């Protein structure tokens, strides 16, 4: 990911909305599934 440099005289504002409980649960379950999948497919260090 890279950052965006603001042109001279232009200000960027990001207006984000708060997450709902449903959104939080969906994100959490996605992260858990992603971590579990990485553990299964990670190469062995031995």
Buried (B, 14 or more C-beta within 10 A) or exposed (E): EEEEEEEEEEEEEEEEEEEEEEEEEEEEEEEEEEEEEEEEEEEEEE
